[in-house]
Amino acid sequence: MSDADPDAHRQADPDPVPVTRLVDHGTAKLLPDVDRCRAWLLTVDGAPQSYVDLDAPAHLEFEYVRRLAHALDVAAAPGEPLDALHLGGGALTLPRYLAATRPGSRQHVIEADRGLLALVAEHLPLPAGSGIEVHAQDARTALEEAPEGSADVIVADVFGGSRVPAHLTSVEYARAAARALRPHGLYAANLADGAPFDFLRGQLANFAAVLPHLAVIAEPSVLRGRRFGNAILLASPAELPLAALTRRVAGDAFPARVEHGAALRRLIAGAEPVRDADAVPSPEPPSGAFSLG
């Protein structure tokens, strides 16, 4: 019976049951998907963090994760391996996706919650030869220690509970990310905000101060200020593949827009970069914005 045969796992594995564990920063739960064999939802304190299908790592359940994946898809020629630095680990959804879609990629994942890492390693182990190395470390520290020009892509999806920690929201942090990128590199971050977008505007100002090319991906209802939601910030030393990215996000089940150029400058609207001394966490989401019902 081959480990590579998904049917073999289905025959051997008992019916999956939920797992609950106290981790460093809350209560984590792994909830099996009754509709997909060997697929799991990870929550921390009730907030969805990751969804992983161990038999189909290219299956992405969350819309914001699909948008990050679209950015990875257009970051280089199809199938070309990338050197990736992931800030925030969760259940390693995007590292697994990148390993499946770009074999041979070298990936470093930074996750500060050691208890969460142990839970994921025990119940959602990585396949052998994945090229993914996981490190228990603070994201800002790891970014500042990364060699200059070492990353093709940096993916930031770091939340302490439901908020981005303050030390990852400053222009000094943005400068560290820019230093670690290669000349063609891409920084992609999952953020969350709502009108009047004080937090998002500050993040855009941070990266506009250190990198020349920016874009934001979000649903129209979020961009119009009608609701609180995810926004993907993209920044690069090189021109972004906006046309290809726009086609991909427009074709999703929940279509999104790519804001750039003049529209993005209007969104920033004079916001100033945020220094470490003044940095604050991202805003608290409204009740029920991301939690499970």
N, C-alpha and C positions, 0 to 999 in steps of 0.2 A: 504494500500500500504506500504510494508515493506521497510525501508531504506537499508536493506541488499540485496534487489533484484536489480541487475544492470539494468534490463529492466525497472523497475519503474523509475529510474533516467532518462533513455533515453526518456521515455514518458513525464516526467514532465519538464525536463530541456529544455529551448529554445536553438536554435543553438548557440554554443559558439562563442564569438567574442574575438579578441585579446585585451589584456590589456597592457597599457603602463604607467609606473609610475617612477618618479624620486625617487631613493632611496639614501641611504647615500653615496654610492660609485659608482654612475653612473645612467644610465637609464636602468631600467629593463623592459623586455617585456615577457608576457605570450602568447604563440602562440598555438592555438588549433591544434591538429593533425586531419586532415580531414579523415584519414583512421581508427582512433580508437576513439570511443566515450569516453569522459571524460579523454583524454590523452593530456598532455600539454608539450611544450618545454619552458624552462626558459632561456632567454639570458640576459646578462648584457653588455651594450655597444657593442652589436652585437656578443659577444662571447658566444657560447652555454655553459650553466652552469649545467642544469639538465633537465632530461626528466622523467615525472611521468605519469603513467596510474593509475588513482584513483580506477578503477575497477579491475586492475591486477597488484598489487604492485611488483610481482615477474618478471614482464616483464621489461627488462633492454635494453634500446636502444643503449647506448654508449658502445663501446668496452672496454674502460678503466674501466667503472663501472662494466661490467661483470667480468673483471679480479679481481677487488677488491671483488666482490661477491664470486668468486671462492675461494679466500683466506678465506673469512668468512665461506664458506661452509665446509672447511676442518679444521677449527680452533677447532672443537669439534665434538663429535658424532652427527649424523643427528638429528635435532629437539631439541637438548639440548639448553636450554636458556643460553644467555651470558650477562654479564655486559659489556656494550660497551660505549666508549667515542668517539664521533664524533667531530673532529675539522673541522669546516666548515659545513654549513648547506645546502645552496642552497634551493632546493625544497624538501629536506629530502628524496631523492630517496633511499639511502642505509638504513637509519633507517626504512623506510616503508618495504623494502625488508626483513630486519632482523626480524621485527615484524611478517611478514607473514610466514617466513620459520622457525623461532625459537620462537614460541609463549611463552610469559612469560619472554622474555628478558627485562632487565632494561637498558634503553638507555638515555644518556645525550648528547644533541647536542649543540655545542657552535658555535654561529654565531654573529659576531660583528656588522653586518649591520641591525640595528633595522627596517629601512624602508623595507628591503627585508623580514625580518621576518613577518612584518605586512601584506605585500602583499601575502605571501604564506599562512599565517593563514586565510586570508579573502577568497582567491580563491581556495586554495588547502588544506582544513582543514584535520587534522589528525582524524582517526576514534576514537571513544570512546574506552577507555581501551587499547590503543596501547602500553602503557608502555614507551612512548617517552616523555622526558621532554626537552624543548628548552630553552636555556639561552642566553641572549644578553650579550656577554662578549668577550674579546680578547682571542684568542686561547692559547697563551703562558701563560697568567695569569691563565686561567682555568686549564691548564695542571699542572702548578706549585702548584696550590691549591688542586689538586686531592689528596685524601688520598693515602698513599703508598700502593702498592699492591692491588689496588681497581678495576682494569680493566682486563677483559679477552681479550678484543681487543681495540685498539686505531686506529681509521681510520682518517687519515689526508688528507683533500682535500681542502686546503685553498689557494685561489688566490685573490690577490688584482688586479683586472682587469685580465690580463693574466699572472701574475707573482706571485710566492710564496714570501710573505713578508720576508725581511731579518731576522727579529727576530725569524723566524721559520726555519732557515737554519744553526744553529750553533750547536756545540757539547754540549753546555750547554742545549739547547733545547732537544737534543737527550738524555741527561742524565735525564732530567725531565720526558721524556716519559718512559725510562727504569725503573725509580723509581715507576711510577704509574702502571706498568704491574705486573700481578701475575707471579709466576714461570713458568707457562705454556703459558703465554700470548703472543699475537701477535700484533705487530705494522705494519700497512699497510698505505703507503702514495702514493698519486698520484703526480708525478713529471713530468716535461717536459724539454727535453734537446735535443741537437744534437751534432754531432762530433765537437770538440774533447772531449766532455763530461766533461768539467771542473767542471760544477755545480754538475752533478750526481756523479762524482768521489768524490767530497768533501762531499756530503751527505752520501755516502757509508762509507767514512773514519770516519765521525762523529759517525755513528751507530756501525761500527766495533770496535770503542774505548769503547763502553759501553755494547754491546750485542754480544754474541758469534756466533749466527747463522743468516746469511743474505742470501737474494736472490733478484733477479730483474726479473720482468716479462715485456717483451716488444716484439713487432713485430720484426722479423729478419731484416727488412729493417732499422729500427731504430737502433738496436744493431750494425749493420754494418756501421752505420754512413751515410747512403744514404739519410736520411731525418730527420727532426726535428719531435719529437713525444712524446707521453706519455710513461713513465716508472713507474711501480709500485715497490716501494721499500718495502721489507718485512724484519723484524728483530724480533728476539725472544730470550728469555733466554733458550728456549728448542729447540730441533731439529725440523725443519720444515718438514711437510708432503710433501716432494718434488715430490714423485712419483704420488700421487693423484693429486697434483696441476698441474703437467706436463700434465697428461692425459686430465684434464679439459681445459686448455688453448689451447692445441693442437687441440681440437675438435671444437673450435669456428669458426664462419664464416670467421673471419680474424685470423688465427692461430698465437699464440705467443710462445715464448720460455721462459723457466725458467733458468736463469743463476745463477750458484752457484759454490762453491768450487774453483778449480783452475782457471776456466774461470772468475769468479768474481774477484779473486785476480789480475788477469792480467788487468782487467778493472780498478781497483783501482790504480794499477801501481804506488805505492809510494805517492799517494795523502795524504795530511795531514789533520787532523781534523780542522774545521774552528771555530775560537773563536768568541764570540759575537762582539768583537771590530773590527773584520775583515769581518763579515758576510755581504753579499749582496743579493739582491733578485735574484730569478731564471732569466735566460736570457729572453729577449724579443723574443717572437716567430717571425719567418719570416712572412712577410705580407701574410695574407690569410691562415696561417697554421691551425687556429681553427675557424676563423670567418665564418659566413654564407655567401654563395655566393649571 
